[in-house]
Amino acid sequence: MIVFGILTIFPALVALAAVSDLLTMKIPNWLNLLLVAGFIIAAAFAGLSLAEWGLHGLACAVVFVVCFTMFVLGWMGGGDAKLASAIALWLGWTPVLLAFAFWTAVYGAVLTAFILIFRRAIPVLPGPFGRMGWLLRLHDQKTGIPYGIALAAAALQVFPRSVWFALLGSG
């Protein structure tokens, strides 16, 4: 039962972050804190060594520095930077982290292109769509891109290749 909990908490929270970003253009801090707390609990139950804890922390720190720099430059939202860091904590300093970065870039480019085309191709949202707050925010040229969607899609894609499945499958 513990294995099931560990293998579902990460995908559930990451998916919730994507939905939150889509609907509100925000990723709440409590959600990122739950991801960190979930990692701590999962790592304790999985019996990660001190070195493994360090490599997961290193991944989180490196991603945070890179994403915080992107935030300061105005290229990324703060919630996205924190979400990417929390995801990196779960993935650790492994090849899966590199795959996560690659797929985040791919999904982010597709998402950005789609939203920019959507904003230009439909100058005014028709009928009832024009009254949906989340869709109006998504359509607004002055708002950003809900990059949490790309982060979540990439994280969910690479998670089955993470150490969690190997560690918990052998236990």
NUVEXPA-204005 format. One record per residue (C-alpha): residue in one letter; x, y, z. Coordinates in steps of 0.02 Angstrom, whole numbers, plus 50000, padded with zeros to 5 digits. Example, Ala and Ser with C-alpha at 12.3 -4.5 7.8 and 13.67 -1.06 7.14 Angstrom:
2
A506154977550390/S506844994750357/
# end
This chain:
171
M500005000050000/I501455011950038/V502205008549867/F500545013149785/G500505029449884/I502285034049837/L501985030349653/T500365040449646/I500735055949751/F501965063249626/P500865061149470/A499325067349561/L500165083249626/V501015086849460/A499365084949367/L498515096249493/A499865109349464/A499535108749277/V497665110949301/S497925125049424/D499095134049303/L497865131949160/L496365138249259/T497175151949364/M498895155249286/K499595151449460/I500405136449543/P500085137849729/N501555136849849/W500645123849953/L500655112249804/N502535113649782/L502765111249970/L501705095349960/L502835089049821/V504365092049931/A503535084050083/G502985069449974/F504775067049917/I505425067150096/I504155053950147/A504455043449991/A506345044350011/A506235039250193/F505105024250154/A506155019250002/G507735019550107/L508745031349998/S510565032450050/L511315048950107/A512205050349939/E510555047849847/W509715061149955/G511155072649907/L510965069349720/H509105072949728/G509465088949825/L510805093749698/A509565091649555/C508315102649645/A509625116049682/V510325116649505/V508605117549426/F508085130949551/V509595141849509/V509295140049321/C507415142949335/F507605157249459/T508785165749335/M507465163249200/F506165170549319/V507235185949353/L507455188349165/G505565187449143/W505625171249042/M504705160549169/G503455162649309/G503935160149490/G502715145849515/D503425137149363/A505195138949432/K504675131549599/L503715117349515/A505195112949403/S506315112549557/A505115101349654/I504995089549504/A506905089149493/L506965084349677/W505945068849637/L506945064549481/G508675067049555/W510325070049467/T510015056249339/P509805054749150/V507935055849183/L508205074049235/L508965077749065/A507505069048979/F506335079749085/A507215095649027/F507145090048846/W505295085548849/T504875101348946/A505665111548806/V504735101648672/Y503045102548758/G503345120748805/A503695125448625/V502135116448564/L501075124148702/T501745141548670/A501475140148482/F499705133648508/I499245147748628/L500015161248519/I499075154648367/F497475153648471/R497685171648528/R497995178248352/A496775167448254/I495285171248366/P495285190048401/V493715189148510/L493085173848602/P491325169848541/G489755168248647/P489895158948811/F491785156648790/G491975175448815/R491295173548992/M492475159849050/G493775168149162/W495135155149135/L494905155448947/L494935174448944/R496595174149040/L497295161248920/H496725171648771/D497395188148839/Q498945193748741/K499625201948900/T499665186049004/G501025173049001/I500985154848952/P500425142049083/Y502085132949071/G501585121749216/I500655111549086/A502265107948991/L503195104349153/A501855092049208/A501745083349039/A503635080749036/A503685075049218/L502295062449192/Q503145055849036/V504825052649119/F504235047549293/P504055028949251/R505915028949205/S506405036649372/V507275027849516/W505615026249609/F504975011949505/A506605002349521/L506805005749708/L505035001649754/G504884987249633/S506334978449717/G505694981449893/
# end
